[in-house]
Amino acid sequence: MRADRLLEQFDIQLKLTHFPLHPKTPNEGITLEQLFAGRNVDIQASQERLKNVMQRDGLPYGERSMTYNSRLAQELGTWADGLQPASPIHQHLYQAYFVKGLNLANIEVLVAAAVQAGLSANEARDVLESRHCQANVDRDWQRCRELGVTSVPTYLVNDQRLVGAHSGDVLQQLVTAAGATPRETP
């Protein structure tokens, strides 16, 4: 995604920290109307804004009507990142949720994403069923609380904070202002 492009363009290290986004959402999910009930949110306008940001950066974005508990997906991502730091699991989880509207609390959906990312179905299922990476995600959630992170995405670079979905150009400005060195092109 956009962060991947930053890694290609700049000599930087990226640390993904999982965020407790609506952690009380039941595994079967809830509609966006239920999620935003009583909050005066124009769901259609919000969806359109997000879709425009994604399209501007060449990312697909489907029509969503539900939100799901992403805790297990975060545990799967933590496991996959431990195997291969540049694991494509996050792209496959993005596709499952934001493009196809699939339930990220469903173990079968998560195992399928793992297989698409080139990971073992049996190992992924074991990680999810055993909750092997639960403590790792707990630490990430605690880190978010300590840093005052309240929404996603939040980019922290040194003492600079950028909140929300921004274009690749804005992210480049953030890392450049922090002193990141562009990679030399061959």
Secondary structure as GFF3:
##gff-version 3
##sequence-region A 1 186
A	DSSP	alpha_helix	2	9	.	.	.	ID=ss1
A	DSSP	beta_strand	30	31	.	.	.	ID=ss2
A	DSSP	alpha_helix	32	35	.	.	.	ID=ss3
A	DSSP	alpha_helix	43	56	.	.	.	ID=ss4
A	DSSP	beta_strand	66	67	.	.	.	ID=ss5
A	DSSP	alpha_helix	71	83	.	.	.	ID=ss6
A	DSSP	alpha_helix	89	94	.	.	.	ID=ss7
A	DSSP	pi_helix	95	99	.	.	.	ID=ss8
A	DSSP	alpha_helix	107	116	.	.	.	ID=ss9
A	DSSP	alpha_helix	121	130	.	.	.	ID=ss10
A	DSSP	alpha_helix	134	147	.	.	.	ID=ss11
A	DSSP	beta_strand	154	157	.	.	.	ID=ss12
A	DSSP	beta_strand	160	163	.	.	.	ID=ss13
A	DSSP	alpha_helix	168	177	.	.	.	ID=ss14
###
